[in-house]
Amino acid sequence: MQTVCNYNMIKSIKHNIALKLDSIGFIASTICAIHCMAMPFILLLLTLYGLEFIANPLFEITFIATSVAIGVFTFRHGYFNHHKKVYPFLIFICGLVLIIGGHFVHDHNQSEIHGNNDYLLLMISPIGAFLIGLGHFINRKLSKICKVKSCDC
């Protein structure tokens, strides 16, 4: 009996961590979307305020890697322990592909916008960040609704 109680307590703790990480993922993707949309407008002002690290590609790669780590844990937990639905993860992957594509296609050292293609590139990453946040939001909602028999919500 003690083993069952310990198992249920560990499962409950993992569930709470996954829900909190989904919230953090949603907030981080919102910050990322704001970052991506504001960057062209504030790139020239960053050095005045000592915030040039925000334009550093390593800063963005760190955000992307953190997003992947949080996403792997939360979507795996939600899928296997709660809802058995793959579409929140697919939405997350689509957003991640857009962000990575926008990151590697767009030149952050370019301070001018030269044409319509540059505007399109500037919108790719915020749309990707929105999709990542949407995936986390849906995963969190589905994880709160218990539909799997082994779920202990």
Secondary structure, DSSP 4 states (H G I P E B T S, - for coil): -HHHHHHHHHHHHHHHHHHHHHHHHHHHHHHHHHHHHHHHHHTTTHHHHT-GGGG-HHHHHHHHHHHHHHHHHHHHHHIIIII---HHHHHHHHHHHHHHHHHHHS-TT--S--SHHHHHHHHHHHHHHHHHHHHHHHHHHHHHS--STT---
